[in-house]
Amino acid sequence: MITLPVDDYLWYVDDALDGMVEIVTALGDDLANRRPDVPGTNSPYVILHHCLGVMEYWGGWVVAGRPVERDRDSEFRASGPVADLVARVDRARARLVADVAAMSDPADPPRNLSAPEDVDYPLGRSQGGVLWHIYEELAQHRGQMELTRDVLVAG
């Protein structure tokens, strides 16, 4: 198993979040809430809002075992002021730090699983695997947001 100091892991998470916050802040309320004219795409606001749901669910429920209410479908309809979203990012970072601190051992099984088929993947075998999944989602969505920004700015 690869182990990673918690502070190093959180640095990478923060870097991904910083990049997404920078994008929505630079775009402003109008463009951050706009979807490119391509079927099935999301606005930068939606992408970051969804990432906060990922962090809350996987960090809170699956790693820390605390109750979490998540309406995943509504994440993809979200919109609002960028300043409010950025403030939520700050709260989500603090919650993830607490959730990671609640982790007993990275090799321990997740406290809760979202689906039985998850046991076949690292995110279903260990709390550390769940943390890697959170980072995987943030990194993928940061790239998606960068492309979305480029399309919106070019349009």
Long-range contacts (C-beta under 8 A, 24 or more apart in sequence): 1-106, 1-107, 1-126, 1-128, 3-106, 3-128, 6-100, 6-101, 9-100, 9-131, 9-135, 10-96, 10-97, 10-100, 12-135, 13-93, 13-96, 13-134, 13-135, 13-138, 14-93, 16-135, 16-138, 16-139, 16-142, 17-51, 17-89, 17-92, 17-93, 17-138, 19-142, 19-145, 19-146, 20-44, 20-47, 20-48, 20-51, 20-89, 20-138, 20-141, 20-142, 20-145, 21-48, 21-86, 21-89, 23-145, 23-146, 23-149, 24-48, 24-82, 24-85, 24-86, 24-145, 25-82, 25-86, 26-149, 27-82, 27-149, 27-152, 27-153, 28-82, 29-81, 29-82, 31-149, 31-152, 31-153, 32-82, 32-85, 33-79, 33-80, 34-152, 36-148, 36-151, 36-152, 36-155, 37-155, 38-151, 41-148, 42-76, 42-144, 42-148, 43-79, 43-148, 44-145, 44-148, 44-149, 44-152, 45-78, 45-79, 45-80, 45-82, 45-85, 46-75, 46-76, 46-77, 46-78, 46-79, 47-141, 47-144, 47-145, 47-148, 48-85, 48-89, 48-141, 48-145, 49-75, 49-78, 49-85, 49-88, 50-75, 50-76, 50-78, 50-141, 51-137, 51-138, 51-141, 52-88, 52-89, 52-92, 54-134, 54-137, 54-138, 55-92, 55-95, 55-96, 55-134, 55-138, 56-92, 56-95, 57-114, 58-123, 58-130, 58-133, 58-134, 58-137, 59-95, 59-96, 59-99, 59-100, 59-130, 59-131, 59-134, 60-95, 60-99, 61-111, 61-112, 61-114, 62-110, 62-111, 62-112, 62-113, 62-114, 62-123, 62-127, 62-130, 63-99, 63-100, 63-102, 63-103, 63-110, 63-111, 63-127, 63-130, 63-131, 64-98, 64-99, 64-102, 64-103, 64-111, 65-102, 65-111, 65-112, 66-99, 66-102, 96-134, 100-131, 103-127, 103-128, 103-131, 106-131
